[in-house]
Amino acid sequence: MKTLNIIIKRMKEPSTWAGLAALGVIFGLPPGTVEAVGQVLGGVAALAAIALPENS
């Protein structure tokens, strides 16, 4: 669970998204595709935030 929290914290940082977008473009993905993937991942994260209970 600690690793998941670290990943979640990193995914909230704009620099992480910029780095992932740059890697996507370097590996040949069109910029629009990179943005769409980011939006889908954000939607999945939002659904997970709704579905998962908070720890007390």
mmCIF file as Biopython writes it, N, C-alpha, C and O atoms, coordinates in Angstrom:
data_model
#
loop_
_atom_site.group_PDB
_atom_site.id
_atom_site.type_symbol
_atom_site.label_atom_id
_atom_site.label_alt_id
_atom_site.label_comp_id
_atom_site.label_asym_id
_atom_site.label_entity_id
_atom_site.label_seq_id
_atom_site.pdbx_PDB_ins_code
_atom_site.Cartn_x
_atom_site.Cartn_y
_atom_site.Cartn_z
_atom_site.occupancy
_atom_site.B_iso_or_equiv
_atom_site.auth_seq_id
_atom_site.auth_asym_id
_atom_site.pdbx_PDB_model_num
ATOM 1   N N  . MET A ? 1  ? 0.824   -1.199 0.000   1.0 0.0 1  A 1 
ATOM 2   C CA . MET A ? 1  ? 0.000   0.000  0.000   1.0 0.0 1  A 1 
ATOM 3   C C  . MET A ? 1  ? 0.864   1.258  0.000   1.0 0.0 1  A 1 
ATOM 4   O O  . MET A ? 1  ? 0.470   2.285  -0.552  1.0 0.0 1  A 1 
ATOM 5   N N  . LYS A ? 2  ? 2.041   1.178  0.618   1.0 0.0 2  A 1 
ATOM 6   C CA . LYS A ? 2  ? 2.937   2.329  0.668   1.0 0.0 2  A 1 
ATOM 7   C C  . LYS A ? 2  ? 3.397   2.712  -0.737  1.0 0.0 2  A 1 
ATOM 8   O O  . LYS A ? 2  ? 3.485   3.894  -1.070  1.0 0.0 2  A 1 
ATOM 9   N N  . THR A ? 3  ? 3.687   1.704  -1.555  1.0 0.0 3  A 1 
ATOM 10  C CA . THR A ? 3  ? 4.119   1.965  -2.926  1.0 0.0 3  A 1 
ATOM 11  C C  . THR A ? 3  ? 3.014   2.647  -3.718  1.0 0.0 3  A 1 
ATOM 12  O O  . THR A ? 3  ? 3.279   3.558  -4.502  1.0 0.0 3  A 1 
ATOM 13  N N  . LEU A ? 4  ? 1.781   2.208  -3.516  1.0 0.0 4  A 1 
ATOM 14  C CA . LEU A ? 4  ? 0.654   2.815  -4.209  1.0 0.0 4  A 1 
ATOM 15  C C  . LEU A ? 4  ? 0.505   4.283  -3.819  1.0 0.0 4  A 1 
ATOM 16  O O  . LEU A ? 4  ? 0.218   5.124  -4.672  1.0 0.0 4  A 1 
ATOM 17  N N  . ASN A ? 5  ? 0.695   4.594  -2.556  1.0 0.0 5  A 1 
ATOM 18  C CA . ASN A ? 5  ? 0.598   5.990  -2.105  1.0 0.0 5  A 1 
ATOM 19  C C  . ASN A ? 5  ? 1.691   6.850  -2.733  1.0 0.0 5  A 1 
ATOM 20  O O  . ASN A ? 5  ? 1.449   8.005  -3.085  1.0 0.0 5  A 1 
ATOM 21  N N  . ILE A ? 6  ? 2.889   6.291  -2.876  1.0 0.0 6  A 1 
ATOM 22  C CA . ILE A ? 6  ? 3.988   7.022  -3.514  1.0 0.0 6  A 1 
ATOM 23  C C  . ILE A ? 6  ? 3.643   7.314  -4.971  1.0 0.0 6  A 1 
ATOM 24  O O  . ILE A ? 6  ? 3.859   8.423  -5.460  1.0 0.0 6  A 1 
ATOM 25  N N  . ILE A ? 7  ? 3.103   6.305  -5.661  1.0 0.0 7  A 1 
ATOM 26  C CA . ILE A ? 7  ? 2.730   6.483  -7.068  1.0 0.0 7  A 1 
ATOM 27  C C  . ILE A ? 7  ? 1.628   7.533  -7.191  1.0 0.0 7  A 1 
ATOM 28  O O  . ILE A ? 7  ? 1.678   8.384  -8.080  1.0 0.0 7  A 1 
ATOM 29  N N  . ILE A ? 8  ? 0.647   7.477  -6.314  1.0 0.0 8  A 1 
ATOM 30  C CA . ILE A ? 8  ? -0.448  8.450  -6.361  1.0 0.0 8  A 1 
ATOM 31  C C  . ILE A ? 8  ? 0.080   9.863  -6.136  1.0 0.0 8  A 1 
ATOM 32  O O  . ILE A ? 8  ? -0.339  10.794 -6.823  1.0 0.0 8  A 1 
ATOM 33  N N  . LYS A ? 9  ? 0.998   10.033 -5.179  1.0 0.0 9  A 1 
ATOM 34  C CA . LYS A ? 9  ? 1.570   11.353 -4.922  1.0 0.0 9  A 1 
ATOM 35  C C  . LYS A ? 9  ? 2.313   11.865 -6.150  1.0 0.0 9  A 1 
ATOM 36  O O  . LYS A ? 9  ? 2.206   13.041 -6.497  1.0 0.0 9  A 1 
ATOM 37  N N  . ARG A ? 10 ? 3.061   10.989 -6.804  1.0 0.0 10 A 1 
ATOM 38  C CA . ARG A ? 10 ? 3.802   11.394 -7.998  1.0 0.0 10 A 1 
ATOM 39  C C  . ARG A ? 10 ? 2.865   11.764 -9.147  1.0 0.0 10 A 1 
ATOM 40  O O  . ARG A ? 10 ? 3.140   12.698 -9.900  1.0 0.0 10 A 1 
ATOM 41  N N  . MET A ? 11 ? 1.759   11.033 -9.279  1.0 0.0 11 A 1 
ATOM 42  C CA . MET A ? 11 ? 0.830   11.284 -10.378 1.0 0.0 11 A 1 
ATOM 43  C C  . MET A ? 11 ? 0.103   12.615 -10.204 1.0 0.0 11 A 1 
ATOM 44  O O  . MET A ? 11 ? -0.467  13.131 -11.165 1.0 0.0 11 A 1 
ATOM 45  N N  . LYS A ? 12 ? 0.111   13.171 -9.013  1.0 0.0 12 A 1 
ATOM 46  C CA . LYS A ? 12 ? -0.525  14.467 -8.768  1.0 0.0 12 A 1 
ATOM 47  C C  . LYS A ? 12 ? 0.377   15.628 -9.168  1.0 0.0 12 A 1 
ATOM 48  O O  . LYS A ? 12 ? -0.076  16.771 -9.236  1.0 0.0 12 A 1 
ATOM 49  N N  . GLU A ? 13 ? 1.653   15.344 -9.433  1.0 0.0 13 A 1 
ATOM 50  C CA . GLU A ? 13 ? 2.604   16.398 -9.762  1.0 0.0 13 A 1 
ATOM 51  C C  . GLU A ? 13 ? 2.592   16.692 -11.261 1.0 0.0 13 A 1 
ATOM 52  O O  . GLU A ? 13 ? 2.687   15.767 -12.068 1.0 0.0 13 A 1 
ATOM 53  N N  . PRO A ? 14 ? 2.478   17.963 -11.645 1.0 0.0 14 A 1 
ATOM 54  C CA . PRO A ? 14 ? 2.464   18.311 -13.067 1.0 0.0 14 A 1 
ATOM 55  C C  . PRO A ? 14 ? 3.729   17.862 -13.808 1.0 0.0 14 A 1 
ATOM 56  O O  . PRO A ? 14 ? 3.666   17.518 -14.989 1.0 0.0 14 A 1 
ATOM 57  N N  . SER A ? 15 ? 4.857   17.864 -13.129 1.0 0.0 15 A 1 
ATOM 58  C CA . SER A ? 15 ? 6.096   17.460 -13.794 1.0 0.0 15 A 1 
ATOM 59  C C  . SER A ? 15 ? 6.051   15.993 -14.212 1.0 0.0 15 A 1 
ATOM 60  O O  . SER A ? 15 ? 6.646   15.620 -15.223 1.0 0.0 15 A 1 
ATOM 61  N N  . THR A ? 16 ? 5.356   15.166 -13.450 1.0 0.0 16 A 1 
ATOM 62  C CA . THR A ? 16 ? 5.210   13.758 -13.816 1.0 0.0 16 A 1 
ATOM 63  C C  . THR A ? 16 ? 4.433   13.634 -15.114 1.0 0.0 16 A 1 
ATOM 64  O O  . THR A ? 16 ? 4.815   12.869 -16.000 1.0 0.0 16 A 1 
ATOM 65  N N  . TRP A ? 17 ? 3.338   14.388 -15.232 1.0 0.0 17 A 1 
ATOM 66  C CA . TRP A ? 17 ? 2.534   14.346 -16.454 1.0 0.0 17 A 1 
ATOM 67  C C  . TRP A ? 17 ? 3.326   14.873 -17.641 1.0 0.0 17 A 1 
ATOM 68  O O  . TRP A ? 17 ? 3.225   14.336 -18.744 1.0 0.0 17 A 1 
ATOM 69  N N  . ALA A ? 18 ? 4.105   15.912 -17.424 1.0 0.0 18 A 1 
ATOM 70  C CA . ALA A ? 18 ? 4.924   16.456 -18.512 1.0 0.0 18 A 1 
ATOM 71  C C  . ALA A ? 18 ? 5.956   15.429 -18.963 1.0 0.0 18 A 1 
ATOM 72  O O  . ALA A ? 18 ? 6.200   15.268 -20.159 1.0 0.0 18 A 1 
ATOM 73  N N  . GLY A ? 19 ? 6.556   14.740 -18.007 1.0 0.0 19 A 1 
ATOM 74  C CA . GLY A ? 19 ? 7.538   13.709 -18.348 1.0 0.0 19 A 1 
ATOM 75  C C  . GLY A ? 19 ? 6.920   12.543 -19.096 1.0 0.0 19 A 1 
ATOM 76  O O  . GLY A ? 19 ? 7.504   12.039 -20.056 1.0 0.0 19 A 1 
ATOM 77  N N  . LEU A ? 20 ? 5.743   12.111 -18.664 1.0 0.0 20 A 1 
ATOM 78  C CA . LEU A ? 20 ? 5.058   11.020 -19.355 1.0 0.0 20 A 1 
ATOM 79  C C  . LEU A ? 20 ? 4.650   11.428 -20.768 1.0 0.0 20 A 1 
ATOM 80  O O  . LEU A ? 20 ? 4.748   10.630 -21.700 1.0 0.0 20 A 1 
ATOM 81  N N  . ALA A ? 21 ? 4.197   12.657 -20.926 1.0 0.0 21 A 1 
ATOM 82  C CA . ALA A ? 21 ? 3.827   13.146 -22.259 1.0 0.0 21 A 1 
ATOM 83  C C  . ALA A ? 21 ? 5.050   13.196 -23.169 1.0 0.0 21 A 1 
ATOM 84  O O  . ALA A ? 21 ? 4.978   12.816 -24.337 1.0 0.0 21 A 1 
ATOM 85  N N  . ALA A ? 22 ? 6.168   13.666 -22.629 1.0 0.0 22 A 1 
ATOM 86  C CA . ALA A ? 22 ? 7.391   13.724 -23.430 1.0 0.0 22 A 1 
ATOM 87  C C  . ALA A ? 22 ? 7.833   12.328 -23.857 1.0 0.0 22 A 1 
ATOM 88  O O  . ALA A ? 22 ? 8.231   12.127 -25.004 1.0 0.0 22 A 1 
ATOM 89  N N  . LEU A ? 23 ? 7.767   11.372 -22.948 1.0 0.0 23 A 1 
ATOM 90  C CA . LEU A ? 23 ? 8.125   9.993  -23.301 1.0 0.0 23 A 1 
ATOM 91  C C  . LEU A ? 23 ? 7.197   9.436  -24.373 1.0 0.0 23 A 1 
ATOM 92  O O  . LEU A ? 23 ? 7.641   8.750  -25.294 1.0 0.0 23 A 1 
ATOM 93  N N  . GLY A ? 24 ? 5.918   9.732  -24.250 1.0 0.0 24 A 1 
ATOM 94  C CA . GLY A ? 24 ? 4.968   9.267  -25.251 1.0 0.0 24 A 1 
ATOM 95  C C  . GLY A ? 24 ? 5.278   9.809  -26.630 1.0 0.0 24 A 1 
ATOM 96  O O  . GLY A ? 24 ? 5.228   9.078  -27.619 1.0 0.0 24 A 1 
ATOM 97  N N  . VAL A ? 25 ? 5.600   11.092 -26.696 1.0 0.0 25 A 1 
ATOM 98  C CA . VAL A ? 25 ? 5.920   11.705 -27.990 1.0 0.0 25 A 1 
ATOM 99  C C  . VAL A ? 25 ? 7.236   11.144 -28.528 1.0 0.0 25 A 1 
ATOM 100 O O  . VAL A ? 25 ? 7.359   10.901 -29.729 1.0 0.0 25 A 1 
ATOM 101 N N  . ILE A ? 26 ? 8.214   10.939 -27.654 1.0 0.0 26 A 1 
ATOM 102 C CA . ILE A ? 26 ? 9.490   10.373 -28.084 1.0 0.0 26 A 1 
ATOM 103 C C  . ILE A ? 26 ? 9.291   8.988  -28.683 1.0 0.0 26 A 1 
ATOM 104 O O  . ILE A ? 26 ? 9.939   8.640  -29.670 1.0 0.0 26 A 1 
ATOM 105 N N  . PHE A ? 27 ? 8.407   8.203  -28.098 1.0 0.0 27 A 1 
ATOM 106 C CA . PHE A ? 27 ? 8.183   6.845  -28.587 1.0 0.0 27 A 1 
ATOM 107 C C  . PHE A ? 27 ? 7.172   6.788  -29.730 1.0 0.0 27 A 1 
ATOM 108 O O  . PHE A ? 27 ? 6.728   5.704  -30.108 1.0 0.0 27 A 1 
ATOM 109 N N  . GLY A ? 28 ? 6.804   7.945  -30.283 1.0 0.0 28 A 1 
ATOM 110 C CA . GLY A ? 28 ? 6.030   7.976  -31.503 1.0 0.0 28 A 1 
ATOM 111 C C  . GLY A ? 28 ? 4.535   8.161  -31.366 1.0 0.0 28 A 1 
ATOM 112 O O  . GLY A ? 28 ? 3.817   8.050  -32.360 1.0 0.0 28 A 1 
ATOM 113 N N  . LEU A ? 29 ? 4.042   8.438  -30.177 1.0 0.0 29 A 1 
ATOM 114 C CA . LEU A ? 29 ? 2.613   8.683  -30.020 1.0 0.0 29 A 1 
ATOM 115 C C  . LEU A ? 29 ? 2.303   10.126 -30.405 1.0 0.0 29 A 1 
ATOM 116 O O  . LEU A ? 29 ? 3.051   11.033 -30.040 1.0 0.0 29 A 1 
ATOM 117 N N  . PRO A ? 30 ? 1.225   10.349 -31.127 1.0 0.0 30 A 1 
ATOM 118 C CA . PRO A ? 30 ? 0.843   11.737 -31.418 1.0 0.0 30 A 1 
ATOM 119 C C  . PRO A ? 30 ? 0.441   12.468 -30.135 1.0 0.0 30 A 1 
ATOM 120 O O  . PRO A ? 30 ? -0.106  11.847 -29.223 1.0 0.0 30 A 1 
ATOM 121 N N  . PRO A ? 31 ? 0.703   13.768 -30.050 1.0 0.0 31 A 1 
ATOM 122 C CA . PRO A ? 31 ? 0.371   14.512 -28.827 1.0 0.0 31 A 1 
ATOM 123 C C  . PRO A ? 31 ? -1.083  14.366 -28.390 1.0 0.0 31 A 1 
ATOM 124 O O  . PRO A ? 31 ? -1.347  14.308 -27.189 1.0 0.0 31 A 1 
ATOM 125 N N  . GLY A ? 32 ? -2.023  14.307 -29.308 1.0 0.0 32 A 1 
ATOM 126 C CA . GLY A ? 32 ? -3.431  14.142 -28.945 1.0 0.0 32 A 1 
ATOM 127 C C  . GLY A ? 32 ? -3.695  12.829 -28.232 1.0 0.0 32 A 1 
ATOM 128 O O  . GLY A ? 32 ? -4.527  12.769 -27.327 1.0 0.0 32 A 1 
ATOM 129 N N  . THR A ? 33 ? -2.994  11.781 -28.632 1.0 0.0 33 A 1 
ATOM 130 C CA . THR A ? 33 ? -3.148  10.471 -27.994 1.0 0.0 33 A 1 
ATOM 131 C C  . THR A ? 33 ? -2.630  10.515 -26.563 1.0 0.0 33 A 1 
ATOM 132 O O  . THR A ? 33 ? -3.241  9.955  -25.653 1.0 0.0 33 A 1 
ATOM 133 N N  . VAL A ? 34 ? -1.503  11.182 -26.374 1.0 0.0 34 A 1 
ATOM 134 C CA . VAL A ? 34 ? -0.931  11.298 -25.031 1.0 0.0 34 A 1 
ATOM 135 C C  . VAL A ? 34 ? -1.907  12.013 -24.107 1.0 0.0 34 A 1 
ATOM 136 O O  . VAL A ? 34 ? -2.090  11.609 -22.958 1.0 0.0 34 A 1 
ATOM 137 N N  . GLU A ? 35 ? -2.530  13.068 -24.603 1.0 0.0 35 A 1 
ATOM 138 C CA . GLU A ? 35 ? -3.507  13.812 -23.788 1.0 0.0 35 A 1 
ATOM 139 C C  . GLU A ? 35 ? -4.732  12.956 -23.482 1.0 0.0 35 A 1 
ATOM 140 O O  . GLU A ? 35 ? -5.259  12.997 -22.371 1.0 0.0 35 A 1 
ATOM 141 N N  . ALA A ? 36 ? -5.187  12.179 -24.469 1.0 0.0 36 A 1 
ATOM 142 C CA . ALA A ? 36 ? -6.356  11.320 -24.264 1.0 0.0 36 A 1 
ATOM 143 C C  . ALA A ? 36 ? -6.066  10.253 -23.208 1.0 0.0 36 A 1 
ATOM 144 O O  . ALA A ? 36 ? -6.915  9.960  -22.366 1.0 0.0 36 A 1 
ATOM 145 N N  . VAL A ? 37 ? -4.878  9.681  -23.255 1.0 0.0 37 A 1 
ATOM 146 C CA . VAL A ? 37 ? -4.507  8.670  -22.261 1.0 0.0 37 A 1 
ATOM 147 C C  . VAL A ? 37 ? -4.487  9.294  -20.870 1.0 0.0 37 A 1 
ATOM 148 O O  . VAL A ? 37 ? -4.944  8.683  -19.904 1.0 0.0 37 A 1 
ATOM 149 N N  . GLY A ? 38 ? -3.962  10.502 -20.769 1.0 0.0 38 A 1 
ATOM 150 C CA . GLY A ? 38 ? -3.952  11.204 -19.485 1.0 0.0 38 A 1 
ATOM 151 C C  . GLY A ? 38 ? -5.346  11.454 -18.955 1.0 0.0 38 A 1 
ATOM 152 O O  . GLY A ? 38 ? -5.585  11.341 -17.753 1.0 0.0 38 A 1 
ATOM 153 N N  . GLN A ? 39 ? -6.265  11.791 -19.834 1.0 0.0 39 A 1 
ATOM 154 C CA . GLN A ? 39 ? -7.644  12.024 -19.417 1.0 0.0 39 A 1 
ATOM 155 C C  . GLN A ? 39 ? -8.311  10.735 -18.969 1.0 0.0 39 A 1 
ATOM 156 O O  . GLN A ? 39 ? -9.062  10.731 -17.993 1.0 0.0 39 A 1 
ATOM 157 N N  . VAL A ? 40 ? -8.045  9.645  -19.669 1.0 0.0 40 A 1 
ATOM 158 C CA . VAL A ? 40 ? -8.623  8.356  -19.272 1.0 0.0 40 A 1 
ATOM 159 C C  . VAL A ? 40 ? -8.073  7.936  -17.915 1.0 0.0 40 A 1 
ATOM 160 O O  . VAL A ? 40 ? -8.827  7.482  -17.055 1.0 0.0 40 A 1 
ATOM 161 N N  . LEU A ? 41 ? -6.768  8.083  -17.716 1.0 0.0 41 A 1 
ATOM 162 C CA . LEU A ? 41 ? -6.175  7.724  -16.423 1.0 0.0 41 A 1 
ATOM 163 C C  . LEU A ? 41 ? -6.736  8.596  -15.300 1.0 0.0 41 A 1 
ATOM 164 O O  . LEU A ? 41 ? -6.969  8.112  -14.193 1.0 0.0 41 A 1 
ATOM 165 N N  . GLY A ? 42 ? -6.950  9.869  -15.583 1.0 0.0 42 A 1 
ATOM 166 C CA . GLY A ? 42 ? -7.557  10.750 -14.593 1.0 0.0 42 A 1 
ATOM 167 C C  . GLY A ? 42 ? -8.966  10.317 -14.243 1.0 0.0 42 A 1 
ATOM 168 O O  . GLY A ? 42 ? -9.365  10.364 -13.079 1.0 0.0 42 A 1 
ATOM 169 N N  . GLY A ? 43 ? -9.724  9.893  -15.249 1.0 0.0 43 A 1 
ATOM 170 C CA . GLY A ? 43 ? -11.080 9.398  -15.005 1.0 0.0 43 A 1 
ATOM 171 C C  . GLY A ? 43 ? -11.089 8.138  -14.169 1.0 0.0 43 A 1 
ATOM 172 O O  . GLY A ? 43 ? -11.922 7.986  -13.275 1.0 0.0 43 A 1 
ATOM 173 N N  . VAL A ? 44 ? -10.163 7.227  -14.455 1.0 0.0 44 A 1 
ATOM 174 C CA . VAL A ? 44 ? -10.056 5.993  -13.670 1.0 0.0 44 A 1 
ATOM 175 C C  . VAL A ? 44 ? -9.687  6.324  -12.229 1.0 0.0 44 A 1 
ATOM 176 O O  . VAL A ? 44 ? -10.237 5.744  -11.293 1.0 0.0 44 A 1 
ATOM 177 N N  . ALA A ? 45 ? -8.753  7.258  -12.054 1.0 0.0 45 A 1 
ATOM 178 C CA . ALA A ? 45 ? -8.362  7.656  -10.699 1.0 0.0 45 A 1 
ATOM 179 C C  . ALA A ? 45 ? -9.539  8.288  -9.954  1.0 0.0 45 A 1 
ATOM 180 O O  . ALA A ? 45 ? -9.713  8.064  -8.757  1.0 0.0 45 A 1 
ATOM 181 N N  . ALA A ? 46 ? -10.335 9.070  -10.659 1.0 0.0 46 A 1 
ATOM 182 C CA . ALA A ? 46 ? -11.504 9.696  -10.025 1.0 0.0 46 A 1 
ATOM 183 C C  . ALA A ? 46 ? -12.518 8.630  -9.592  1.0 0.0 46 A 1 
ATOM 184 O O  . ALA A ? 46 ? -13.072 8.709  -8.495  1.0 0.0 46 A 1 
ATOM 185 N N  . LEU A ? 47 ? -12.759 7.637  -10.453 1.0 0.0 47 A 1 
ATOM 186 C CA . LEU A ? 47 ? -13.665 6.557  -10.079 1.0 0.0 47 A 1 
ATOM 187 C C  . LEU A ? 47 ? -13.140 5.763  -8.888  1.0 0.0 47 A 1 
ATOM 188 O O  . LEU A ? 47 ? -13.907 5.368  -8.011  1.0 0.0 47 A 1 
ATOM 189 N N  . ALA A ? 48 ? -11.828 5.532  -8.862  1.0 0.0 48 A 1 
ATOM 190 C CA . ALA A ? 48 ? -11.233 4.816  -7.734  1.0 0.0 48 A 1 
ATOM 191 C C  . ALA A ? 48 ? -11.390 5.621  -6.455  1.0 0.0 48 A 1 
ATOM 192 O O  . ALA A ? 48 ? -11.645 5.053  -5.393  1.0 0.0 48 A 1 
ATOM 193 N N  . ALA A ? 49 ? -11.240 6.941  -6.546  1.0 0.0 49 A 1 
ATOM 194 C CA . ALA A ? 49 ? -11.396 7.800  -5.358  1.0 0.0 49 A 1 
ATOM 195 C C  . ALA A ? 49 ? -12.826 7.742  -4.825  1.0 0.0 49 A 1 
ATOM 196 O O  . ALA A ? 49 ? -13.049 7.849  -3.619  1.0 0.0 49 A 1 
ATOM 197 N N  . ILE A ? 50 ? -13.782 7.573  -5.717  1.0 0.0 50 A 1 
ATOM 198 C CA . ILE A ? 50 ? -15.177 7.459  -5.296  1.0 0.0 50 A 1 
ATOM 199 C C  . ILE A ? 50 ? -15.453 6.096  -4.669  1.0 0.0 50 A 1 
ATOM 200 O O  . ILE A ? 50 ? -16.163 5.997  -3.668  1.0 0.0 50 A 1 
ATOM 201 N N  . ALA A ? 51 ? -14.891 5.057  -5.260  1.0 0.0 51 A 1 
ATOM 202 C CA . ALA A ? 51 ? -15.221 3.686  -4.867  1.0 0.0 51 A 1 
ATOM 203 C C  . ALA A ? 51 ? -14.462 3.200  -3.622  1.0 0.0 51 A 1 
ATOM 204 O O  . ALA A ? 51 ? -15.001 2.429  -2.829  1.0 0.0 51 A 1 
ATOM 205 N N  . LEU A ? 52 ? -13.225 3.647  -3.457  1.0 0.0 52 A 1 
ATOM 206 C CA . LEU A ? 52 ? -12.408 3.128  -2.354  1.0 0.0 52 A 1 
ATOM 207 C C  . LEU A ? 52 ? -12.713 3.859  -1.057  1.0 0.0 52 A 1 
ATOM 208 O O  . LEU A ? 52 ? -12.850 5.082  -1.051  1.0 0.0 52 A 1 
ATOM 209 N N  . PRO A ? 53 ? -12.822 3.117  0.048   1.0 0.0 53 A 1 
ATOM 210 C CA . PRO A ? 53 ? -13.056 3.762  1.341   1.0 0.0 53 A 1 
ATOM 211 C C  . PRO A ? 53 ? -11.798 4.453  1.845   1.0 0.0 53 A 1 
ATOM 212 O O  . PRO A ? 53 ? -10.682 4.065  1.500   1.0 0.0 53 A 1 
ATOM 213 N N  . GLU A ? 54 ? -11.990 5.477  2.662   1.0 0.0 54 A 1 
ATOM 214 C CA . GLU A ? 54 ? -10.864 6.173  3.260   1.0 0.0 54 A 1 
ATOM 215 C C  . GLU A ? 54 ? -10.406 5.430  4.506   1.0 0.0 54 A 1 
ATOM 216 O O  . GLU A ? 54 ? -11.213 4.847  5.230   1.0 0.0 54 A 1 
ATOM 217 N N  . ASN A ? 55 ? -9.097  5.460  4.744   1.0 0.0 55 A 1 
ATOM 218 C CA . ASN A ? 55 ? -8.565  4.866  5.973   1.0 0.0 55 A 1 
ATOM 219 C C  . ASN A ? 55 ? -8.714  5.871  7.108   1.0 0.0 55 A 1 
ATOM 220 O O  . ASN A ? 55 ? -8.560  7.076  6.907   1.0 0.0 55 A 1 
ATOM 221 N N  . SER A ? 56 ? -9.018  5.363  8.307   1.0 0.0 56 A 1 
ATOM 222 C CA . SER A ? 56 ? -9.157  6.289  9.430   1.0 0.0 56 A 1 
ATOM 223 C C  . SER A ? 56 ? -7.977  6.229  10.345  1.0 0.0 56 A 1 
ATOM 224 O O  . SER A ? 56 ? -7.933  6.947  11.344  1.0 0.0 56 A 1 
#
